[in-house]
Amino acid sequence: MVDNIKIKLLYGASFAFILLNVIFITNEIYWFMALPLALVVILFFFFSLDKLLFVIVFITPFTFKYRNEAMGFTVDIPTEPIIVAIMCLFFLKLFYEQRYDMRIIKHPVTVILIFNLLWMFITSVTSELPVVSFKYFISRLWFVVTFYFVLIQLFKQPEKIRLFLWLFATSLAIIIIYITIQHSTYGFERQVGTWVVRPFFSDHTNYSAVLALVAPVFIIKAFIGEYSVLRKRIALIFFLVFVMGIIFSYSRAAWVSIAVSFAAFWILALKIDYKLIFAGLILLVGTAFIFQDDIIMELERNRQDSSGDFREHAQSITNISSDASNLERINRWRAALRMFEERPILGWGPGTYQMVYAPFQLSQDYTIITTNFGDLGNAHSEYLGPLAESGLLGMLSFMALALWVIVTGVQNFKRAPSREHRWISLGITLGFITYFVHGSLNNFLDTDKASVPFWGFMAVLVAIDIYHTPRKHVKSSGVHPAINS
């Protein structure tokens, strides 16, 4: 009898939903169709948050931006509202339980990250455009909280690290194959490569930066001895797919970052003394400073513009005399430096560069793509952007974060007891090197596609350091129960 009642209720609810859906569709109201999916998300949110997090990781490469011009906001659909909800849940749990793993809080990467966020908050208060800055700050906060502070707790379990890497890479590989097929219908023309990545990525530089961040992890995975032959071959196929995407992105910054990452691999593999590396860098910088006039004159002789020919396109990297893209970057950097000179301590406010940089452009720096409307990107630098927007401490705190992330990855590579964790740490460290090199020419941490792997990879490195690398005299501490496994 009870079973019959349940079956009748199920059929009745299904029929009612179908009937209501037909009525809504007839009246051109389509959101009601998403109700079952919304209910599933709510169930996951309260009863299996870890699974919901991994679903978000998987679908992030497929998200697209929804802009509401009337209300003046942009949101990544469907993930961003869920990410915001997870952040709110984290803070509620933290307030109620008043416990969190202090090993995470005391880790140097976390300390620097918290300082960077606090300084961003302070400079939002003093911002030229406080509303813009607080929107930017809160956007950064929900990515950091969800994909660093929440996700890191899952990485106590090694299989969750593997799952995170494979999920994001799998969906990213699907996107790459789709974009490459679309690009092939236009004969792989360079100009097409700048927009064929839409709607999944804003432009080809964002696309290539994410691929370059993830690719080194999978070439390393292809040679981890503990893995089966099948898994290693799949990892190698993924790497080749990422390389294909990077090549046809025609992003010169990504090509340079991959080359630097390759050089870093040999430095680490051959265990070259760090003193020699620093001495070499000092010598290189000193030589460049002494002969800067000669170097600039030589660079100005290069008039090879961007081209569909890979060799010519690579040659255009050093063209600072006629390549519009290169010249516009220099214009943006000079504007950022002038902004810093006017407000060196607190800057103009996070996220405000695009709105306030126009008066700081000089006519002699103008290019054919120069605009005063802030509609063609920001400072094109993860370092000069914070310098202009949050002052000297804004830039230095981000640089310190970048440095300590690399240090943590190298330390894990040297001392993690698990061979798998050592080599995963190496792959992620090489990926971060590509991003930090790329970051001198572009900045993407305001996008979900870059933020999820960036903060997630950081969480992996710190988790391996804290949870999977034994130490003497380490006291255990309370763990914030924000995740229901």
C-alpha positions in Angstrom: 0.0 0.0 0.0 2.7 2.5 1.0 4.8 1.6 -2.1 1.7 2.2 -4.3 1.1 5.6 -2.7 4.8 6.6 -3.3 4.6 5.5 -7.0 1.4 7.5 -7.5 2.9 10.5 -5.8 6.0 10.2 -8.1 3.8 9.9 -11.2 1.6 12.8 -10.1 4.6 15.1 -9.4 6.1 14.2 -12.8 2.8 14.9 -14.6 2.4 18.2 -12.7 6.0 19.3 -13.6 5.5 18.4 -17.3 2.1 20.2 -17.4 3.6 23.3 -15.7 6.6 23.2 -18.0 4.4 23.1 -21.1 2.4 26.2 -19.8 5.7 28.1 -19.1 7.2 27.3 -22.5 4.0 28.3 -24.2 4.3 31.7 -22.5 8.1 31.8 -23.5 9.3 31.3 -19.9 12.1 28.8 -20.1 13.8 28.9 -16.7 11.3 26.4 -15.2 13.0 23.6 -17.1 16.1 24.1 -15.0 14.2 23.4 -11.7 15.2 19.7 -11.4 18.8 20.5 -12.0 18.6 23.2 -9.3 17.1 20.7 -6.9 19.9 18.3 -7.6 22.5 21.0 -6.9 20.8 21.9 -3.6 20.9 18.3 -2.5 24.6 18.0 -3.4 25.2 21.4 -1.6 23.9 20.1 1.7 24.7 16.4 1.6 27.7 15.9 -0.6 29.6 19.2 -1.1 32.8 17.4 -2.2 31.1 15.9 -5.2 29.5 19.3 -6.1 33.0 20.9 -6.0 34.4 18.3 -8.4 31.3 18.8 -10.7 32.2 22.6 -10.8 35.8 21.7 -11.6 34.7 19.6 -14.5 32.2 22.0 -16.0 34.3 25.2 -15.6 35.9 25.0 -19.1 32.3 24.9 -20.5 31.0 27.9 -18.7 30.1 31.1 -20.6 29.6 34.7 -19.4 26.1 36.2 -19.0 26.1 40.0 -19.1 23.2 42.1 -17.8 23.9 45.6 -19.1 20.9 47.1 -17.2 22.1 45.9 -13.8 25.8 46.2 -14.7 27.1 42.8 -13.8 28.7 39.8 -15.4 28.3 36.2 -14.2 29.8 32.9 -15.3 26.9 30.5 -16.0 26.3 28.0 -14.4 29.2 27.8 -11.9 29.6 31.2 -10.3 26.4 31.4 -8.3 27.2 27.9 -6.8 30.8 29.1 -6.0 29.4 32.1 -4.2 27.1 29.9 -2.2 30.0 27.6 -1.2 32.0 30.6 0.0 29.0 31.7 2.1 28.6 28.2 3.6 32.4 28.1 4.4 32.2 31.4 6.3 29.0 30.3 8.2 30.6 27.0 9.2 33.8 28.9 10.2 31.8 31.3 12.3 29.7 28.5 13.9 32.4 25.9 14.5 35.3 28.4 15.0 37.8 25.7 13.8 40.0 25.3 10.9 43.3 23.4 10.3 46.0 25.7 11.6 48.6 23.9 9.6 47.0 25.5 6.5 46.7 28.9 8.1 50.3 28.9 9.3 51.8 27.7 5.9 53.8 30.5 4.3 51.8 30.4 1.1 48.5 30.9 3.1 50.1 33.7 5.2 51.1 35.6 2.1 47.8 34.9 0.4 45.8 36.3 3.3 48.0 39.4 3.5 47.5 39.9 -0.3 43.7 39.7 0.2 43.7 42.0 3.2 45.7 44.6 1.3 43.3 44.3 -1.6 40.5 44.9 0.9 42.2 48.0 2.3 42.9 49.4 -1.2 39.3 48.8 -2.1 38.2 51.1 0.8 40.6 53.8 -0.5 39.7 53.2 -4.1 39.0 55.8 -6.7 35.9 53.7 -7.6 35.0 51.7 -4.4 32.0 49.9 -5.9 34.2 48.6 -8.8 37.0 47.6 -6.4 34.7 45.8 -3.9 33.1 43.8 -6.7 36.6 42.8 -7.9 37.7 42.0 -4.4 34.7 39.8 -3.7 35.1 38.0 -7.0 38.7 37.2 -6.1 37.6 36.1 -2.6 35.1 33.5 -3.7 37.6 31.8 -6.0 40.3 31.8 -3.3 37.9 30.5 -0.6 36.3 27.8 -2.7 39.4 26.5 -4.7 42.0 27.0 -2.0 40.6 27.0 1.5 37.8 24.6 0.9 39.3 22.3 -1.8 42.6 21.9 0.1 40.8 19.9 2.8 39.8 17.3 0.3 43.4 16.8 -0.8 44.2 15.0 2.4 43.1 12.0 0.3 45.6 11.4 -2.5 42.9 10.1 -4.9 41.1 13.5 -4.7 44.2 15.2 -6.0 44.2 12.8 -9.0 40.5 13.3 -9.5 40.9 17.1 -9.5 43.7 17.0 -12.1 41.9 14.5 -14.4 38.5 16.1 -14.3 39.7 19.6 -15.2 42.0 18.3 -17.9 39.4 16.0 -19.5 36.9 18.8 -20.0 39.6 21.2 -21.1 40.8 18.6 -23.7 37.2 18.3 -25.0 37.1 22.1 -25.4 40.5 22.1 -27.2 39.3 19.5 -29.7 36.1 21.4 -30.4 38.0 24.7 -30.9 40.6 23.1 -33.1 38.0 21.5 -35.3 36.2 24.9 -35.6 39.6 26.6 -36.4 40.4 24.0 -39.0 37.3 25.0 -41.0 39.0 28.4 -41.5 42.3 26.9 -42.5 43.9 27.6 -39.1 44.2 31.3 -40.0 45.9 33.4 -37.3 43.3 36.1 -37.1 40.5 33.5 -36.6 42.5 32.0 -33.7 41.9 35.2 -31.7 38.1 34.7 -31.6 37.3 31.1 -32.4 37.8 30.3 -28.7 34.6 32.1 -27.8 32.2 31.7 -26.0 34.3 29.4 -23.7 37.3 31.8 -23.4 37.4 35.5 -23.8 40.3 35.5 -26.2 43.3 33.4 -27.4 45.7 34.6 -24.8 43.4 33.5 -21.9 42.9 30.2 -23.6 46.7 29.6 -24.2 47.6 30.7 -20.6 45.3 28.0 -19.1 46.6 25.3 -21.5 50.2 26.2 -20.7 49.4 26.1 -16.9 48.0 22.5 -17.2 50.1 21.0 -19.9 53.3 20.4 -17.9 51.4 18.3 -15.3 50.4 15.8 -18.0 53.8 15.4 -19.7 55.1 14.6 -16.2 52.2 12.2 -15.5 53.1 10.4 -18.7 56.4 9.2 -17.1 55.4 8.4 -13.5 56.6 4.9 -12.9 53.7 3.8 -10.6 51.1 4.5 -13.3 49.8 1.8 -15.6 50.9 1.9 -19.2 47.3 2.8 -20.2 47.2 5.8 -17.8 50.6 7.0 -19.0 49.5 6.9 -22.6 46.3 8.8 -21.9 48.3 11.4 -20.0 50.7 11.7 -23.1 47.7 12.1 -25.4 46.3 14.8 -23.2 49.6 16.6 -23.3 49.8 16.4 -27.1 46.2 17.8 -27.2 47.3 20.7 -25.0 50.3 21.4 -27.1 48.2 21.4 -30.2 45.9 24.0 -28.6 48.9 26.1 -27.6 50.4 26.0 -31.1 47.2 27.0 -32.9 46.4 29.7 -30.3 49.1 31.8 -31.9 49.8 33.2 -28.5 53.5 34.3 -28.4 53.4 34.7 -24.6 52.4 31.1 -24.2 55.2 29.9 -26.5 57.7 31.9 -24.5 56.4 30.6 -21.1 56.5 27.0 -22.3 60.2 27.5 -23.4 61.1 29.0 -19.9 59.3 26.1 -18.2 61.3 23.6 -20.3 64.5 25.3 -19.3 63.4 25.2 -15.6 62.7 21.4 -15.9 66.3 20.8 -16.9 67.6 23.1 -14.1 65.6 21.0 -11.6 66.3 17.6 -13.2 70.1 18.3 -13.4 70.1 19.7 -9.8 72.0 22.8 -10.9 73.1 24.8 -7.8 70.8 27.7 -7.1 73.8 30.0 -6.5 74.8 29.5 -10.1 71.2 30.2 -11.3 71.0 33.5 -9.3 74.5 34.5 -10.3 73.5 33.9 -14.0 70.3 35.9 -13.6 72.2 38.8 -11.9 74.7 38.7 -14.7 72.0 38.7 -17.4 70.1 41.6 -15.8 73.3 43.5 -15.3 74.4 43.0 -18.9 70.9 44.0 -20.2 71.1 47.2 -18.1 74.6 48.2 -19.3 73.8 47.5 -22.9 70.2 48.6 -22.8 70.6 51.2 -25.6 72.2 48.7 -27.9 69.6 46.1 -27.2 66.7 48.6 -27.8 68.3 49.6 -31.1 68.6 46.0 -32.2 65.0 45.3 -31.2 63.8 48.3 -33.2 65.4 46.8 -36.3 63.0 43.9 -36.1 59.9 44.9 -38.2 58.4 41.4 -38.5 54.7 41.8 -37.6 52.4 39.0 -36.4 52.0 36.4 -39.0 50.2 33.1 -39.8 53.6 31.6 -40.5 54.8 30.1 -37.2 58.5 31.1 -37.7 57.6 34.7 -38.6 55.1 34.9 -35.8 57.8 33.8 -33.3 60.2 36.4 -34.7 57.6 39.1 -34.1 57.9 38.5 -30.3 60.7 41.1 -30.1 59.2 43.6 -32.6 58.8 46.8 -30.6 58.9 49.1 -33.6 55.8 48.2 -35.7 53.8 45.3 -34.1 50.6 46.9 -32.8 50.0 44.3 -30.1 53.5 44.6 -28.6 53.4 48.4 -28.8 50.0 48.6 -27.1 51.3 46.4 -24.2 54.2 48.9 -23.7 51.6 51.7 -23.8 49.5 50.0 -21.1 52.6 49.3 -19.0 53.8 52.9 -19.1 50.4 54.1 -18.2 50.4 51.7 -15.2 53.8 53.1 -14.1 52.5 56.6 -14.3 49.5 55.7 -12.3 51.8 54.2 -9.7 53.9 57.3 -9.6 50.9 59.4 -8.7 49.6 56.9 -6.0 52.5 54.7 -5.0 51.1 53.5 -1.6 47.4 52.6 -2.0 47.0 52.8 -5.8 43.8 53.6 -7.6 41.8 50.5 -6.4 41.6 46.9 -7.4 39.9 46.4 -10.8 39.9 50.1 -11.7 42.8 50.2 -14.2 40.5 50.0 -17.2 38.4 52.9 -15.9 41.1 55.3 -15.0 44.2 54.7 -17.1 43.2 56.7 -20.2 44.6 60.1 -18.9 47.9 58.5 -18.2 48.5 57.6 -21.9 50.8 59.9 -23.8 50.3 60.7 -27.4 53.7 59.4 -28.4 52.7 56.0 -27.0 49.5 55.7 -29.0 49.1 52.8 -31.4 46.5 52.0 -34.0 44.6 50.0 -31.4 44.8 52.5 -28.5 41.5 53.3 -26.9 40.4 55.6 -24.1 37.3 53.6 -23.2 39.0 50.6 -21.4 37.3 48.1 -23.7 40.4 46.3 -24.9 41.7 44.7 -21.7 43.6 45.8 -18.6 47.3 46.4 -17.8 48.3 43.2 -19.4 50.5 42.2 -16.5 49.9 40.3 -13.2 52.6 42.6 -11.7 52.1 46.1 -13.1 48.3 45.8 -12.7 48.4 45.3 -8.9 51.2 48.0 -8.8 48.8 50.6 -10.4 45.7 49.4 -8.5 47.0 48.5 -5.0 50.4 50.2 -4.9 53.8 48.8 -4.2 52.6 46.3 -1.5 50.0 45.0 -4.0 52.6 44.0 -6.5 55.2 42.8 -3.9 52.7 40.6 -2.1 51.7 38.9 -5.4 55.3 38.4 -6.3 56.0 37.0 -2.9 53.1 34.6 -3.3 54.4 33.5 -6.7 57.9 33.0 -5.3 56.8 30.9 -2.3 54.5 28.8 -4.5 57.5 27.9 -6.6 59.6 27.2 -3.5 56.9 24.9 -2.0 56.7 23.0 -5.3 60.5 22.5 -5.5 60.6 21.5 -1.8 57.8 18.9 -2.4 59.8 17.6 -5.5 62.8 17.1 -3.3 61.3 15.6 -0.1 57.8 14.2 -0.6 58.0 10.5 0.3 55.6 9.5 -2.5 57.2 9.4 -6.0 53.8 10.3 -7.4 53.5 13.4 -5.2 57.1 14.4 -6.0 56.5 14.3 -9.8 53.0 15.9 -9.6 54.6 18.7 -7.6 57.2 19.1 -10.3 54.5 19.2 -13.0 52.4 21.8 -11.2 55.5 23.9 -10.4 56.4 24.0 -14.1 52.8 24.9 -14.9 53.1 27.8 -12.4 56.3 28.9 -14.0 54.5 29.2 -17.4 51.8 31.2 -15.7 54.1 33.6 -13.9 56.1 34.2 -17.0 52.9 34.6 -19.0 51.8 37.0 -16.2 54.4 39.5 -17.2 52.5 40.0 -20.5 48.9 39.3 -19.6 46.7 38.8 -16.5 43.7 36.4 -16.2 43.0 35.8 -12.5 39.7 37.7 -12.9 38.4 34.8 -15.1 37.1 31.5 -13.8 39.0 29.4 -16.4 42.3 30.6 -15.0 41.3 30.9 -11.3 40.1 27.3 -10.8 43.3 25.6 -11.9 45.5 28.4 -10.4 44.1 28.3 -6.9 43.4 24.6 -7.1 47.0 23.8 -8.1 48.2 26.0 -5.2 46.0 24.0 -2.9 47.5 20.7 -4.2 51.1 21.9 -3.5 50.3 23.1 0.0 48.3 19.9 0.7 51.2 17.7 -0.3 53.5 19.8 1.9 51.2 19.7 4.9 49.4 16.3 4.7 51.7 14.0 2.6 55.2 15.1 3.7 56.0 13.8 7.2 57.6 16.2 9.7 58.9 15.8 13.2 57.1 17.5 16.1 54.0 18.6 14.2 51.0 19.0 16.5 47.6 18.1 15.0 44.9 20.7 15.2 41.2 21.0 14.7 39.9 20.7 11.2 37.0 22.8 10.0 34.2 20.4 9.0 33.1 22.3 5.9 33.1 19.2 3.7 30.7 16.3 4.0 32.4 13.4 2.2 
